[in-house]
Amino acid sequence: GKVRASLKPRAEEYGVKLTYLPFFFKAMALTLRKHHKLNSMLDEKKQEWVVKHYYNIGISVDTPPGLIRLVVKHCECHSIL
């Protein structure tokens, strides 16, 4: 709440409505960075786990026209704004 409230005027200068979603995405990226085994995949041919060193965070939203999927690639590199 307090951080978002303090950033809202700055976001408005850029014409952006600051919601909680960017905070959620940033928290996910930082959590995955800390717990890197959660950001991995199985290479079936080699039968080994591959840890990714980038964080693409996605969300799906049901809208009247249909499902929309948003993916922020390299989320760790973006600011909240």
KAZIHU-V958011 format. One line per field, one symbol per residue. ss: DSSP state (H for helix, E for strand, - for the rest). burial: # if it has 9 or more other C-alpha atoms within 8 Angstrom, else .. Layout:
# KAZIHU-V958011
ss: ???
burial: ???
This chain:
# KAZIHU-V958011
ss: -HHHHHHHHHHHH-------HHHHHHHHHHHHHH-HHH-EEEE----EEEE-----EEEEEEE--EEEEEEE--HHH----
burial: ...#..##..##.....#...#..##.###.##..#..##..#.......##..###................###.....
